[in-house]
């Protein structure tokens, strides 16, 4: 099955060997997305809402570059560093998924950069 690498305009080199997204057979797989600026520094340190918004805007750019919309997302994997941020993250999350919500899971764990409070990876079905 052929696959296409999805790299939105303006994307910088990631901190590890991966791409922002991959499209295969009408499915977009979005890599774990952290609240990074263009230099891979964490943005909005200490602000879970702002970090979540940044992450979801980044995911949106990957999905749109592949030809889809946020409505095409069917599954999200959410990683948070502290359950005290869960409500704030969900508040912003609900703005990006106002209708039928995608399936998801959420776990608490450490992330690659200590100032990052949230990481999200997504799967979207955009057709062929």
N, C-alpha and C positions, 0 to 999 in steps of 0.2 A: 504494500500500500504506500503510495507516494505521500510525502508530508511536506509542508511549507513552514518555514520559520517566519514568525510574526514579530516584527520589530517596529514599533511606532516611531514616527519622525521625532528626532530630538533625543532618542534614547541613548544613554551613555553605556559604556562597557560595564557589565555587572561585576560584582565582587567575587564571583565564582564562575565555573564553566557551565553556563546555561544561557538560554535566550528567554525573553519575556513571554513568548507564547509559541505554540506549535499547532498548526492546523492539519488534521488528517481525517479524511473521509467525512467532512462536514462537522467535525468536532474540534473546538478550540480548547487546548489545555493551557491555562495561564499559570506560569510558575509562581511559587510563593512570592508574594509582593510585600515589601517592607516600606515604611515611610521614609524613603530616601530622596534627597535632592540630586541634582545632576552630577555631584561629586561623590555620591554614595555616603553622604552624611545624613544622620537622622534629623528630620524636620519636626517642628512643634514638640520639642522635648517636654515631657510631663503632661501633655494634653492628648488624652485618648481620643476625644472626638475629632480633633483636627488631624491626628495621625490616621484615624479610620477613614476620614473623608479623602485624605491624600492617597491612601492605598486604593480606595474604591475608584477614584478618578483615574489612577494609573491603570487599574484593571479595565476600566471602561475604554481607555485609549487602545489597549491591546485588542479587546473584543471588536471595537469599531474599525481598527486597522484591518482586521480579518474579515470585515463585512457584516458583522452582527451588531446586536444591541444588548443592553443589560437584561432585557426580557428573555434573551436566549440562554442566559446562565441557568443551568440545571442543578449545579452542586457547588457548594463552597466549603472549604476547609479553613477554619479560623483558629489561629493560635494567639493566645493572649498571655501576658506575663503575670497578671494579677486579677483575680475575680472581682476586685473592687471596681474595675473598669468595665465590667460586663454590661451594665445598664447604659453607660455612655456610648459604648461601641454599638450596642443594639439600636440606640436612638438614631445614630447616623446610618446604620445599615438599613433601617426601615425606610429612610428617605430614598435610597437607591433601589429598593425593591418594594414599591408601594402596593402592588397588586399581589398576584400569586407569588409566594416566596419559593426560592430554590430549596432543595434539600441541603442540609449542612451538618457539620459537627463543629464543636468548639472545645478546645482543650487549653489548660494552663501549662505553660512550659517556659524555658529560657529561650531567648532568640539570639541570633548571631551578633547583634549589637545591643548592649545593655540598655541604651536609651529608647530602643524600639519597644512599644507597648503592644503592638498588634501586627500580625502577618496573615494574609489571606491568599489562598490559591483557589482557582475557579476552573470549572468545566462548563463550556457552552456548546449547544448544538445549533449551528447556524445553517444547516442544510448543505447540499453539495454544490 
